[in-house]
Amino acid sequence: MKKERYQIACSDFFDHFGYFPHDPVYLDDLNNEWSDVLEKSVKDNFDYTIEKYGTVPPEHFGLPEIIID
């Protein structure tokens, strides 16, 4: 099964930023535009989906500060 361009762009975005972008409501109508934004975000190392599509990046990455042993 061939992956769509936006699926590859979304996977690359996740690999680069560590979280998934918020998908637009009408993804079918915006496949090329959506893919362009994701690819540009990865290329520029800046998440353009935050302003354009309302992505909320997680506030915390990595292990918690307090580890209970």
N, C-alpha and C positions, 0 to 999 in steps of 0.2 A: 504494500500500500504506500503510495507516494504521499509524503507530508506536504501540506500547504506551506506557502511562503511565511504566513503569519505564525504558524506553529513552530517553524525553525527559528524565526525572529524572537518569539516568546521564550523558547528554550535558551537561546543565546543570552537574552536579557536576564533570565533567572540565574544562569551560570555566572554572569558578570556581577550582578547586584545582590544576589542571594535572596530575592523575594520576587513574587509574581506581580506584574502590573495590573491595575484595575482595567478590565476589558470594557470597551465602549458598548453601549446598549445595542446598537445596530451594527454588530461586527460584520455581518454578511455584506453590508453596503460599504464598509470602510476597510476591507482587507488590504488593499494596496497602501492606503494612507496610514493605517495602523502599523503595517510592516515597516514602512518608511520611518515612522516615529521611533519604533523599537530599535531598528538598526542604527539610527542616528544617535540614540541614547547610548548604546554600547560603544559606538565609534568615538563619541565626544566625552564619554565617561560622566554623563550628566543625565539624570532622569527627567526627560521632558514630559513624561506621562503624569507627573505630579500636578502640574498646572492644567494641562490639556484634558486629562481624563479623571482626575481626582484620586490618583494612586496615593495611598498613605503608607510610606515605608515604615517597617518596624523600628521601634525606638531602641531595641536592645539586640545586640548580636553576641554570640559566643556563650561562654559558661556564666552562670550566675556568680555574683561576688561572694555569696555565702554558700559554702559546700558543707553539707552535713554528712559526716562520715559514720 
